[in-house]
Amino acid sequence: MEEERIAVFVDYENLAIGARDDLGVEFQFKPVADALAERGRVVVRRAYADWTHFEKDRQMLTLNQVELIEIPQRKGTVRKNAADIKMAVDAVELAFERDYVTSFAILSGDSDFTPLVHKLRELNRTVIGIGLKASTSALLPAACDEFLFYENLAGVDVPHRKPAAQPEREPTADTKAPETVIVPTLTGLNRAGGPVRASGIKRALLRKDPTFTEGDYGFRGFLELLHHLEEKGVVVLDDDGAVGDPIVTFPEQGRGEDSAFGLLHDVVVELGKEGDAVHLSGLKDEMRKRDGGFSEKPLGYSGFLQFVKAADARGYVDYEWSDDADGYVLTTS
């Protein structure tokens, strides 16, 4: 596999001020360099700022082989976007002049760089974004192929701060268990045919959500996460001659659907007194009253109707369209 060659462009003011104000730390380039080294060979490193405001940082960046691009402020004026414009122009110019550069790392949380990311991807370059959670626009991560949050990088030591008071909310399914994102993705890749490897699942997850990282679920690597799911009986891993990138399949005995189908059957029986048909609408909420953790997503179904169709095919329930009810209704045999 050909090695990625990465060009790094740093909107230094955005990161330095963000790290100081949001995290209470001084920005360090080494954690960024280490994260990018895991993804390929860094061939260009440039940071843009008016360096008269960042005298202490110059030595740190120089020791990390970063080229400092000076954006001086004219006396009596403030050129807020001068560094952004220069950085964007240089990045596009490099993309045209250096065909061997396959990836660009854009270090900023500023949404002004979203058009640059789109342009680089149009030029068939992979774009990795790096920014701080509190100061990164929602537009930028979605535009990138992968987006890393600086405070999540190995080597960034963030002092403990009491979080600001926020209203309590129920965790989403995605934050409860990794299978809620792994299983639907594997199901979709299986429809395309052919064996599905771990690396293919990770690429698909990043295409869906560039901010995805197994670290959010408490795992040090993606394979560690997959081995955890294998121990739970969610997936099966087969090295098949490619150690480190196994083929991922579902167990032959299924993914635990039978208990979920059984729950659906019991709810329909309970609600359908004397054999009455039960409306599909609201049925999922009734199932969650009996099992608060129920969701069709970890089982690989894209929606509740698809789950019901599978239950019908297995003989647990019967479903059909009802003109009188103006919707689907379910019964049991």
C-alpha positions as CSV (number, residue, x, y, z in Angstrom):
1,M,0.0,0.0,0.0
2,E,1.4,3.4,-1.0
3,E,2.4,5.7,1.8
4,E,0.4,8.8,2.3
5,R,2.3,12.1,1.9
6,I,0.9,14.8,4.1
7,A,1.1,18.6,3.9
8,V,0.3,20.4,7.2
9,F,-1.2,23.9,7.2
10,V,-1.7,25.6,10.6
11,D,-4.0,28.5,11.4
12,Y,-1.8,29.2,14.4
13,E,-3.8,32.0,16.0
14,N,-7.0,29.9,16.0
15,L,-5.3,27.0,17.7
16,A,-3.0,28.8,20.2
17,I,-5.8,31.1,21.5
18,G,-8.3,28.2,21.6
19,A,-5.9,26.0,23.6
20,R,-5.2,28.8,26.0
21,D,-8.8,30.0,26.5
22,D,-10.7,26.7,26.1
23,L,-8.3,24.2,27.7
24,G,-6.0,26.3,29.9
25,V,-2.9,25.0,28.2
26,E,-0.3,26.1,25.7
27,F,-0.6,24.6,22.3
28,Q,2.0,22.0,21.5
29,F,2.7,20.7,18.0
30,K,4.2,17.3,18.9
31,P,0.9,15.6,19.7
32,V,-0.3,16.7,16.2
33,A,2.9,15.5,14.6
34,D,2.6,12.1,16.3
35,A,-1.0,11.7,15.2
36,L,-0.2,12.5,11.6
37,A,2.9,10.3,11.6
38,E,0.5,7.4,12.2
39,R,-1.3,8.3,9.1
40,G,1.6,8.9,6.7
41,R,4.8,10.8,6.0
42,V,4.6,14.6,6.6
43,V,6.4,16.4,3.8
44,V,5.3,20.0,4.4
45,R,4.7,21.9,7.7
46,R,3.7,25.5,7.6
47,A,2.1,27.7,10.3
48,Y,0.6,31.1,9.6
49,A,0.3,34.0,12.0
50,D,1.6,37.5,13.0
51,W,4.5,36.0,15.0
52,T,5.1,39.2,16.9
53,H,2.1,38.0,19.1
54,F,3.6,34.5,19.5
55,E,7.2,35.0,20.3
56,K,7.3,32.1,22.9
57,D,5.9,29.7,20.3
58,R,8.4,30.3,17.6
59,Q,11.1,28.1,19.1
60,M,8.7,25.3,19.8
61,L,7.5,25.2,16.2
62,T,11.0,25.5,14.8
63,L,12.1,22.5,16.9
64,N,9.3,20.6,15.3
65,Q,10.5,21.6,11.8
66,V,7.5,23.9,11.1
67,E,8.0,26.7,8.6
68,L,6.8,30.0,10.0
69,I,4.9,32.1,7.5
70,E,4.8,35.7,8.7
71,I,1.6,37.7,8.2
72,P,2.5,41.1,9.5
73,Q,-0.2,43.6,10.5
74,R,0.1,47.0,9.0
75,K,0.4,49.9,11.5
76,G,-2.9,51.1,12.6
77,T,-4.9,48.4,10.8
78,V,-6.1,44.9,11.6
79,R,-6.0,42.3,8.8
80,K,-8.2,39.7,10.4
81,N,-8.4,37.3,7.4
82,A,-4.9,37.9,5.9
83,A,-3.5,34.7,7.4
84,D,-6.6,32.7,6.3
85,I,-6.4,33.9,2.7
86,K,-2.6,33.3,2.4
87,M,-3.0,29.8,3.9
88,A,-5.8,28.9,1.5
89,V,-4.0,30.2,-1.5
90,D,-0.8,28.4,-0.6
91,A,-2.6,25.1,0.0
92,V,-4.4,25.1,-3.4
93,E,-1.1,26.2,-5.1
94,L,0.7,23.3,-3.5
95,A,-2.0,20.8,-4.6
96,F,-1.5,21.8,-8.2
97,E,2.3,22.0,-8.0
98,R,3.1,18.9,-5.9
99,D,1.2,15.8,-7.3
100,Y,3.0,13.6,-4.8
101,V,1.2,15.3,-1.9
102,T,-1.8,13.0,-1.3
103,S,-3.2,14.4,1.9
104,F,-3.6,17.8,3.5
105,A,-3.9,18.4,7.3
106,I,-5.8,21.7,8.0
107,L,-5.3,22.8,11.6
108,S,-8.1,25.2,12.4
109,G,-11.6,25.2,13.7
110,D,-12.6,28.2,11.5
111,S,-15.5,27.6,9.1
112,D,-13.8,30.0,6.6
113,F,-11.7,27.0,5.6
114,T,-14.6,24.9,4.6
115,P,-14.5,26.0,0.9
116,L,-10.7,25.2,0.9
117,V,-11.5,21.6,2.2
118,H,-14.1,21.2,-0.5
119,K,-11.6,22.3,-3.2
120,L,-8.8,20.0,-2.0
121,R,-11.2,17.1,-2.0
122,E,-12.3,18.0,-5.6
123,L,-8.6,17.8,-6.5
124,N,-8.7,14.2,-5.1
125,R,-6.8,14.9,-1.9
126,T,-7.6,13.5,1.5
127,V,-8.2,16.2,4.1
128,I,-7.6,15.7,7.8
129,G,-8.9,18.5,10.0
130,I,-7.6,19.2,13.5
131,G,-9.2,21.6,15.9
132,L,-10.6,22.2,19.4
133,K,-14.1,21.1,20.4
134,A,-15.2,24.4,21.8
135,S,-13.9,26.6,19.0
136,T,-14.5,24.4,15.9
137,S,-17.4,25.3,13.7
138,A,-19.9,22.4,13.0
139,L,-19.4,23.0,9.3
140,L,-15.7,22.1,9.1
141,P,-15.6,18.5,10.5
142,A,-18.4,17.4,8.2
143,A,-16.4,18.6,5.2
144,C,-13.2,16.7,6.0
145,D,-12.4,13.0,5.4
146,E,-11.3,12.8,9.1
147,F,-11.4,15.3,11.9
148,L,-9.4,15.0,15.1
149,F,-10.0,17.1,18.2
150,Y,-6.8,18.4,19.6
151,E,-7.7,17.6,23.3
152,N,-8.3,14.0,22.4
153,L,-4.8,13.5,20.9
154,A,-2.3,11.3,22.8
155,G,0.2,13.6,24.7
156,V,-2.3,16.5,25.3
157,D,-2.6,16.9,29.0
158,V,-5.7,18.9,29.8
159,P,-6.0,20.1,33.4
160,H,-9.2,19.1,35.1
161,R,-11.8,21.8,34.9
162,K,-15.3,21.8,36.4
163,P,-17.6,21.6,33.4
164,A,-20.2,24.4,32.9
165,A,-23.7,23.5,34.1
166,Q,-25.7,21.9,31.3
167,P,-29.2,20.4,31.3
168,E,-29.2,16.7,31.9
169,R,-30.0,14.6,28.8
170,E,-30.3,10.9,28.0
171,P,-27.2,9.6,26.2
172,T,-27.8,8.8,22.6
173,A,-27.6,5.3,21.3
174,D,-24.3,6.1,19.6
175,T,-22.6,7.0,22.9
176,K,-24.0,4.0,24.7
177,A,-22.5,1.2,22.7
178,P,-20.2,0.9,19.7
179,E,-22.4,-1.7,18.0
180,T,-25.0,1.0,17.3
181,V,-22.7,2.3,14.7
182,I,-20.6,-0.8,13.7
183,V,-23.5,-3.1,13.0
184,P,-25.5,-0.8,10.6
185,T,-22.3,0.0,8.8
186,L,-21.3,-3.7,8.4
187,T,-24.8,-4.5,7.2
188,G,-24.6,-1.8,4.6
189,L,-21.2,-2.9,3.4
190,N,-22.4,-6.5,3.1
191,R,-25.1,-5.4,0.7
192,A,-22.4,-4.3,-1.7
193,G,-21.0,-7.9,-1.8
194,G,-17.6,-9.3,-1.2
195,P,-15.6,-9.7,2.0
196,V,-15.7,-6.7,4.5
197,R,-12.4,-6.0,6.3
198,A,-11.8,-4.0,9.4
199,S,-10.1,-1.2,7.5
200,G,-13.1,-0.9,5.2
201,I,-15.5,-0.5,8.1
202,K,-13.3,2.2,9.6
203,R,-13.2,4.1,6.3
204,A,-17.0,3.9,6.0
205,L,-17.5,5.1,9.6
206,L,-15.2,8.1,8.9
207,R,-17.2,8.9,5.7
208,K,-20.4,8.9,7.7
209,D,-18.9,10.9,10.6
210,P,-15.4,12.4,10.2
211,T,-15.1,12.9,13.9
212,F,-15.6,9.2,14.7
213,T,-12.9,7.7,17.0
214,E,-12.9,4.5,18.9
215,G,-11.4,6.4,21.8
216,D,-14.9,7.9,22.5
217,Y,-16.0,4.4,23.5
218,G,-12.9,3.7,25.7
219,F,-10.8,1.7,23.2
220,R,-7.2,2.3,22.2
221,G,-7.5,1.0,18.7
222,F,-10.2,0.0,16.2
223,L,-9.2,-3.7,16.3
224,E,-9.5,-3.6,20.1
225,L,-13.1,-2.4,19.7
226,L,-13.8,-5.2,17.1
227,H,-12.4,-7.8,19.4
228,H,-14.6,-6.5,22.2
229,L,-17.7,-6.9,19.9
230,E,-16.5,-10.4,19.0
231,E,-16.4,-11.4,22.7
232,K,-20.0,-10.1,23.0
233,G,-21.0,-12.3,20.0
234,V,-21.9,-9.3,17.8
235,V,-19.3,-10.0,15.0
236,V,-16.8,-12.7,14.0
237,L,-13.2,-11.9,13.0
238,D,-11.2,-13.9,10.5
239,D,-7.6,-13.0,9.8
240,D,-7.7,-14.9,6.4
241,G,-4.0,-14.3,5.8
242,A,-4.2,-10.5,6.5
243,V,-3.1,-10.1,10.1
244,G,-4.2,-6.8,11.5
245,D,-7.0,-6.3,8.9
246,P,-9.4,-9.2,9.5
247,I,-12.6,-10.0,7.6
248,V,-15.6,-9.0,9.7
249,T,-18.8,-11.0,9.5
250,F,-21.9,-11.6,11.6
251,P,-22.3,-14.8,13.6
252,E,-24.1,-17.6,11.8
253,Q,-26.6,-17.9,14.6
254,G,-27.6,-14.3,14.2
255,R,-27.1,-11.1,16.2
256,G,-29.5,-11.6,19.0
257,E,-32.6,-10.8,17.0
258,D,-34.6,-13.6,18.4
259,S,-35.0,-12.0,21.8
260,A,-36.0,-8.7,20.2
261,F,-38.4,-10.5,17.9
262,G,-39.8,-12.3,20.9
263,L,-40.3,-9.0,22.7
264,L,-42.2,-7.6,19.7
265,H,-44.4,-10.7,19.6
266,D,-45.2,-10.4,23.3
267,V,-46.1,-6.7,23.0
268,V,-48.4,-7.3,20.0
269,V,-50.1,-10.2,21.9
270,E,-50.6,-7.9,25.0
271,L,-51.9,-5.0,23.1
272,G,-54.0,-6.9,20.6
273,K,-56.7,-8.1,22.9
274,E,-58.9,-10.8,21.5
275,G,-56.8,-10.9,18.3
276,D,-57.2,-7.3,17.4
277,A,-54.7,-5.8,15.0
278,V,-52.1,-3.5,16.6
279,H,-51.0,-0.3,14.8
280,L,-47.3,0.0,13.9
281,S,-47.3,3.6,15.0
282,G,-46.3,3.8,18.6
283,L,-45.3,0.2,18.8
284,K,-41.6,0.9,19.2
285,D,-42.4,3.2,22.2
286,E,-44.4,0.3,23.8
287,M,-41.4,-2.0,23.4
288,R,-39.1,0.5,25.1
289,K,-41.5,0.7,28.0
290,R,-40.7,-3.0,28.6
291,D,-37.1,-2.8,27.6
292,G,-35.6,0.7,27.8
293,G,-32.5,-0.4,25.9
294,F,-34.3,-1.6,22.8
295,S,-33.2,-0.3,19.5
296,E,-33.2,-2.0,16.1
297,K,-30.0,-0.2,15.1
298,P,-27.5,-2.5,16.9
299,L,-29.2,-5.5,15.2
300,G,-28.3,-4.0,11.8
301,Y,-31.7,-2.6,10.7
302,S,-32.0,0.8,9.3
303,G,-35.4,1.4,10.7
304,F,-38.2,-0.1,12.8
305,L,-40.3,-1.1,9.7
306,Q,-37.4,-3.1,8.4
307,F,-37.1,-4.8,11.8
308,V,-40.8,-5.7,11.7
309,K,-40.5,-7.1,8.2
310,A,-37.7,-9.3,9.4
311,A,-39.9,-10.5,12.3
312,D,-42.7,-11.3,9.9
313,A,-40.3,-13.3,7.7
314,R,-39.2,-15.3,10.8
315,G,-42.8,-16.0,11.8
316,Y,-43.0,-14.0,15.0
317,V,-45.7,-11.6,13.8
318,D,-47.8,-10.9,10.7
319,Y,-47.9,-7.4,9.3
320,E,-50.0,-5.8,6.4
321,W,-51.2,-2.5,5.2
322,S,-54.7,-1.5,6.4
323,D,-56.7,1.1,4.5
324,D,-59.0,1.5,7.5
325,A,-56.1,2.2,9.8
326,D,-54.2,4.2,7.1
327,G,-51.1,2.4,8.1
328,Y,-49.4,-0.9,8.9
329,V,-51.0,-3.2,11.5
330,L,-49.6,-6.3,13.2
331,T,-51.2,-9.5,14.4
332,T,-49.9,-12.8,15.8
333,S,-50.8,-16.2,14.5
